[in-house]
Amino acid sequence: MTARTLMVQGCTSDAGKSTVVAAICRWLVRRGMRVAPFKPQNMALNSAVTADGGEIGRAQAAQAMACRIAPTTDMNPVLLKPNTDVGAQVIIQGHAIGNMEALDYHAYKATAKAAVIESFSRLCAQYEAVIVEGAGSPAEINLRANDIANMGFAEAVDCPVIIVADIDRGGVFAHLVGTLELLSESEQARVKGFVINRFRGDIALLQNGLDWLEERTGKPVLGVLPYLHGLQLEAEDAIARDEESSFPRRRGSSDVEKPLGSRLRGNDGEKLRVIVPVTPRISNHTDFDALRLHPQIDFRFIGPDDTIPAADLIVLPGSKAVRADLDFLRAQGWDAAIAKHLRYGGKLIGICGGFQMLGQEIDDPHGLEGAPGMAHGLGHLEMRTTLESAKQLRNVQGWLCLSNAPIHGYEIHAGVTTGLALARPACRVARMEAEGRNPETSDTHAPDSAALHPGYIADGAISDDNQILGTYLHGLFDSPAACDALLAWAGLAKAKSPDITAMREASIDRLADTIGEFMDTEKLMAILEGKA
């Protein structure tokens, strides 16, 4: 089988490529086609564990969800996870091969291309259609040599391209015309149409511009997609623009004088305040989607130079460079704010890298996340972490030791943590792949006793005073029952947590609906079938 292929490129990063690919995938699935997503090269700190035990960008996992299939490493054969401003961990077909600086990786692209073509060929042999997502912009002249992310890939596999532009940012016609002008003649011929994304307003006021664009370029506008408010999809990398508003303005001392404490909330409509400090190498901030959207929570990301305000719960997120992010946290004065928060009875959770920060030491003898060396942790849990070369990648399910509430999630970490704090684990988990279970639909019923159950292992720690919880488990809040239990522990009475998985599924369906309503689907199918 040779799959039909379409590549979605964008004028800029965050133009909407990921969402358009997800929308087209679900729309095609509704038509009865077997579809897979593909992104040759991704640069992101939000990643997912695949069914075949590797690591890919979360956007491709979300697109696999749109296709109603399990994600595999072939869907994103090259993943770059930045750990400095000029370097990144390079992951090929799901597994890290080491760190490279930008110039070194640029030279390595020819080797990476072989893995890209190999993975793409496997998908084409298994599916009827493969919808490909580009990265950044195809008009980045400095990156054209040995390109495997945009037109270099499209030329190599001879697939048609559509280009997406974000009208909400302004300058949409300049973006589209300028991008097309900077392509070679063969690449221009490969572009079969444009999609304008995030439009709000009266389409009649845009029509003369659309007519001019088609006459100027000779390319059809395949659709103008509306701005979809309340769309809930996992972000590919950076904290989404609608979440940036969560960064508070710097407050006076009166706002941080005393945390809100741990009295139970929720009976009188008062919200639980949850704070997440944002470090430069924050990873998998999608962990907080369920909290950010929770109607009973006042959720805030705290950005650089902001003071941590009064809070009921502080959550330290994952990190791709734990020691460097720990230095940043201290430079911001957040370590002192966290200590004060605990003195006044507030609760603290650390996830993955944030969990490692809670211990006494973080040792990186091999220089996996920077220069080799050791750093002192925040010292709130009696444990130490050593970073080892073999990364631990697993989808898991189990239960919280706080309440026996079922949980499911995934682990992505190089750290091995030991110490007395682990004697009081946060949860018990088991690898899911062994029985082929789906983490989004499986339910786990914990035994009556919290004793170690065959096949389950202890994870994380709960402090002796019950104020601190740490875990390696990403997706900690995605199970409504587990989220309810954690929020009750943090002080929210009668929590009613949203089902974030159902919300994401509904958002994918909304996206697919827009394809049928606002795009020329006959032209879209003609492009996909090579008839345009």
Long-range contacts (C-beta under 8 A, 24 or more apart in sequence): 1-124, 1-125, 1-126, 1-127, 1-128, 2-124, 2-125, 3-36, 3-123, 3-124, 3-125, 3-126, 3-127, 3-128, 3-129, 3-130, 4-128, 4-129, 4-130, 4-528, 4-529, 4-530, 5-124, 5-129, 5-130, 5-131, 5-132, 5-157, 5-159, 5-160, 5-528, 6-129, 6-131, 6-132, 6-159, 6-160, 6-161, 6-162, 6-527, 6-528, 7-131, 7-132, 7-133, 7-134, 7-153, 7-154, 7-159, 7-160, 7-161, 7-162, 8-131, 8-132, 8-133, 8-134, 8-161, 8-162, 8-164, 8-195, 9-134, 9-137, 9-138, 9-150, 9-151, 9-154, 9-161, 9-162, 9-163, 9-164, 10-134, 10-136, 10-137, 10-163, 10-164, 10-165, 10-166, 11-137, 11-139, 11-163, 11-164, 11-165, 11-166, 11-175, 11-176, 11-178, 11-179, 12-136, 12-137, 12-165, 12-166, 12-169, 12-175, 13-136, 13-137, 14-166, 14-238, 14-241, 15-164, 15-165, 15-166, 15-197, 16-164, 16-166, 16-197, 16-198, 16-225, 17-133, 17-134, 17-164, 18-59, 18-62, 18-63, 18-133, 18-233, 18-236, 19-197, 19-231, 19-233, 19-511, 20-164, 20-195, 20-197, 20-225, 21-63, 21-131, 21-132, 21-133, 22-62, 22-63, 22-66, 22-233, 22-508, 22-511, 23-66, 23-508, 23-511, 23-512, 23-514, 23-515, 24-131, 24-515, 24-524, 25-63, 25-66, 25-67, 25-131, 26-66, 26-67, 26-508, 26-509, 26-511, 26-512, 27-512, 27-515, 27-516, 27-521, 28-129, 28-131, 29-66, 29-67, 29-68, 30-512, 33-128, 33-129, 34-126, 34-127, 34-128, 34-129, 35-67, 35-127, 35-128, 35-129, 35-130, 35-131, 36-64, 36-67, 36-69, 36-75, 36-123, 36-126, 36-127, 36-129, 36-130, 36-131, 37-63, 37-64, 37-66, 37-67, 37-75, 37-130, 37-131, 37-132, 37-133, 38-74, 38-75, 38-76, 38-119, 38-120, 38-123, 38-130, 38-131, 38-132, 38-133, 39-75, 39-76, 39-132, 39-133, 39-134, 39-135, 40-77, 40-78, 40-116, 40-120, 40-132, 40-135, 40-148, 40-149, 40-153, 41-77, 41-78, 41-79, 41-80, 41-112, 41-116, 41-135, 41-148, 41-149, 42-76, 42-78, 42-79, 42-80, 42-135, 42-236, 43-79, 43-80, 43-81, 43-82, 43-88, 43-135, 43-237, 44-79, 44-80, 44-81, 44-236, 44-237, 45-81, 45-82, 45-237, 45-281, 45-282, 45-283, 45-284, 45-320, 46-234, 46-235, 46-236, 46-237, 46-283, 46-284, 46-285, 46-286, 47-79, 47-81, 47-283, 47-284, 47-412, 48-410, 49-393, 49-394, 49-395, 49-410, 49-411, 49-412, 50-75, 50-94, 51-395, 51-433, 52-94, 53-94, 53-393, 53-394, 53-433, 54-91, 54-93, 54-94, 54-95, 54-393, 55-79, 55-91, 55-94, 55-95, 55-96, 55-391, 55-393, 55-412, 56-94, 57-236, 57-237, 58-234, 58-235, 58-236, 58-284, 58-286, 59-133, 59-234, 59-236, 60-133, 61-234, 62-233, 62-234, 62-504, 62-508, 63-131, 63-133, 65-440, 65-504, 65-505, 65-508, 66-508, 66-511, 66-512, 70-438, 73-119, 74-119, 74-120, 74-122, 74-123, 75-119, 75-123, 77-112, 77-115, 77-116, 77-118, 77-119, 77-120, 78-112, 78-115, 78-116, 78-148, 80-105, 81-283, 81-320, 82-281, 82-320, 83-281, 83-320, 83-321, 83-324, 83-369, 83-370, 84-321, 84-324, 84-370, 89-320, 89-368, 93-118, 93-119, 94-393, 95-391, 96-391, 99-367, 99-368, 106-143, 106-145, 106-146, 109-146, 109-147, 109-148, 110-146, 112-148, 113-146, 113-148, 113-152, 113-156, 116-148, 116-153, 117-156, 117-157, 120-157, 129-528, 132-159, 134-161, 137-179, 138-163, 138-179, 138-183, 138-187, 139-178, 139-179, 139-182, 139-183, 141-182, 151-183, 151-184, 151-187, 151-190, 154-187, 154-190, 155-186, 155-187, 155-190, 159-190, 160-190, 160-192, 160-527, 160-528, 160-530, 160-532, 161-187, 161-190, 161-191, 161-192, 162-191, 162-192, 162-193, 162-194, 162-195, 162-222, 162-527, 163-191, 163-193, 163-194, 163-195, 164-194, 164-195, 164-196, 164-197, 165-194, 165-195, 165-196, 165-197, 166-197, 166-198, 167-196, 167-197, 167-198, 167-199, 167-224, 168-197, 168-198, 168-199, 168-200, 168-227, 172-196, 173-209, 173-212, 173-213, 176-213, 176-217, 177-213, 177-216, 177-217, 180-217, 180-219, 191-219, 192-219, 192-220, 192-527, 192-532, 193-219, 193-220, 193-221, 193-222, 193-523, 193-527, 193-532, 194-219, 194-220, 194-221, 194-222, 195-221, 195-222, 195-223, 195-224, 195-225, 195-519, 196-221, 196-223, 196-224, 196-225, 197-225, 198-225, 198-226, 198-227, 199-224, 199-225, 199-226, 199-227, 200-226, 200-227, 220-520, 220-523, 222-519, 222-520, 222-523, 222-524, 222-527, 223-515, 223-518, 223-519, 223-520, 224-518, 225-514, 225-518, 225-519, 226-514, 226-518, 228-507, 228-510, 228-511, 228-514, 231-507, 231-510, 231-511, 232-289, 232-293, 232-500, 232-503, 232-504, 232-506, 232-507, 233-504, 233-507, 233-508, 233-511, 234-286, 234-289, 234-504, 235-285, 235-286, 239-278, 239-282, 239-285, 239-301, 243-292, 243-301, 244-301, 244-303, 246-292, 246-299, 246-300, 246-301, 247-278, 247-300, 247-301, 247-302, 247-303, 247-306, 248-300, 248-302, 248-306, 248-309, 249-306, 250-305, 250-306, 250-307, 251-307, 251-309, 255-307, 255-309, 255-310, 256-307, 256-308, 256-309, 256-310, 256-337, 257-310, 258-310, 258-344, 259-310, 259-311, 259-312, 259-340, 259-341, 259-344, 259-345, 259-346, 260-310, 260-311, 260-312, 260-346, 261-312, 261-344, 261-345, 261-346, 261-491, 262-312, 262-345, 262-346, 262-347, 262-490, 262-491, 263-491, 264-491, 264-492, 264-493, 265-296, 265-312, 265-491, 265-492, 265-493, 266-296, 266-492, 266-493, 266-494, 266-495, 267-493, 267-494, 271-296, 271-297, 271-298, 272-296, 272-297, 272-298, 272-312, 272-313, 272-487, 272-490, 272-491, 272-492, 273-297, 273-298, 273-300, 273-309, 273-310, 273-311, 273-312, 273-313, 274-298, 274-299, 274-300, 274-311, 274-312, 274-313, 274-314, 274-315, 274-490, 275-300, 275-302, 275-308, 275-309, 275-311, 275-313, 275-314, 275-315, 276-300, 276-301, 276-302, 276-314, 276-315, 276-316, 276-317, 277-301, 277-302, 277-308, 277-314, 277-316, 277-317, 277-329, 277-332, 277-334, 278-302, 278-303, 278-304, 278-317, 279-317, 279-319, 279-325, 279-328, 279-329, 280-321, 280-324, 280-325, 280-328, 281-319, 281-320, 281-321, 281-324, 281-325, 282-317, 282-318, 282-319, 282-325, 283-317, 283-318, 283-319, 283-320, 283-352, 283-353, 284-317, 284-318, 284-351, 284-352, 284-412, 284-474, 285-317, 287-317, 287-318, 287-351, 287-474, 287-475, 287-476, 287-477, 288-315, 288-317, 288-477, 289-477, 289-478, 289-500, 290-477, 290-478, 290-483, 290-497, 290-498, 290-500, 291-315, 291-477, 291-483, 293-498, 293-500, 293-503, 294-483, 294-487, 294-497, 294-498, 295-496, 295-498, 296-487, 296-492, 296-495, 296-496, 297-487, 297-492, 302-334, 304-332, 305-332, 306-332, 307-333, 307-337, 308-334, 308-337, 308-338, 308-341, 311-341, 311-346, 312-346, 312-347, 312-490, 312-491, 312-492, 313-346, 313-347, 313-348, 313-349, 313-487, 313-490, 313-491, 314-338, 314-341, 314-346, 314-347, 314-348, 314-349, 315-348, 315-349, 315-350, 315-351, 315-354, 316-348, 316-349, 316-350, 316-351, 316-353, 316-354, 316-355, 316-357, 316-358, 317-351, 317-352, 317-353, 317-354, 318-351, 318-352, 318-353, 318-354, 318-412, 318-474, 319-352, 319-353, 319-354, 319-357, 320-353, 320-369, 321-369, 321-370, 322-353, 322-356, 322-357, 322-362, 322-369, 322-375, 322-385, 322-387, 322-415, 323-362, 323-364, 323-369, 323-370, 323-373, 323-375, 324-369, 324-370, 325-353, 325-357, 326-357, 326-362, 326-375, 326-377, 326-378, 327-375, 329-357, 335-378, 338-378, 339-378, 342-380, 342-467, 342-468, 345-467, 346-467, 347-467, 347-468, 347-469, 347-489, 347-490, 347-491, 348-380, 348-467, 348-468, 348-469, 349-468, 349-469, 349-470, 349-471, 349-476, 349-486, 350-468, 350-469, 350-470, 350-471, 351-470, 351-471, 351-472, 351-473, 351-474, 351-476, 352-411, 352-412, 352-413, 352-471, 352-472, 352-473, 352-474, 353-413, 353-415, 354-470, 355-417, 355-460, 355-461, 355-470, 355-471, 355-472, 356-385, 356-415, 356-417, 358-383, 358-468, 358-470, 359-383, 359-384, 359-385, 359-417, 359-419, 359-421, 360-384, 360-419, 361-385, 362-387, 362-415, 363-387, 368-414, 369-414, 380-463, 380-468, 381-419, 381-421, 381-461, 381-463, 381-468, 381-470, 382-419, 382-420, 382-421, 383-417, 383-418, 383-419, 383-420, 383-421, 383-422, 383-461, 384-417, 384-418, 384-419, 385-415, 385-416, 385-417, 386-415, 386-416, 386-418, 387-414, 387-415, 387-416, 388-414, 388-415, 388-416, 389-414, 390-414, 392-472, 394-431, 394-432, 394-433, 395-431, 395-432, 395-433, 395-439, 396-429, 396-430, 396-431, 396-432, 396-439, 396-459, 396-473, 397-429, 397-430, 397-432, 397-437, 397-439, 397-442, 397-444, 398-427, 398-428, 398-429, 398-430, 398-444, 398-446, 398-456, 398-459, 399-427, 399-428, 399-444, 399-445, 399-446, 400-426, 400-427, 400-482, 400-485, 400-486, 401-425, 401-426, 401-427, 401-428, 401-450, 401-462, 402-426, 402-462, 402-469, 402-485, 402-486, 402-489, 403-485, 403-488, 403-489, 404-446, 404-450, 405-446, 405-479, 405-481, 405-482, 405-484, 405-485, 406-443, 406-444, 406-445, 406-446, 406-479, 406-481, 406-482, 407-444, 407-473, 407-475, 407-476, 407-479, 407-482, 408-432, 408-439, 408-440, 408-442, 408-444, 408-475, 408-478, 408-479, 409-439, 409-473, 409-474, 409-475, 409-476, 409-478, 410-439, 410-473, 410-474, 410-475, 411-472, 411-473, 411-474, 412-474, 413-472, 415-472, 417-472, 421-461, 421-463, 421-470, 422-458, 422-460, 422-461, 423-461, 424-461, 424-462, 424-463, 424-464, 425-458, 425-459, 425-460, 425-461, 425-462, 426-459, 426-460, 426-461, 426-462, 426-469, 426-470, 426-471, 426-473, 427-458, 427-459, 427-460, 427-471, 427-473, 428-452, 428-453, 428-456, 428-457, 428-458, 428-459, 429-456, 429-457, 429-459, 429-473, 430-455, 430-456, 430-457, 439-475, 440-501
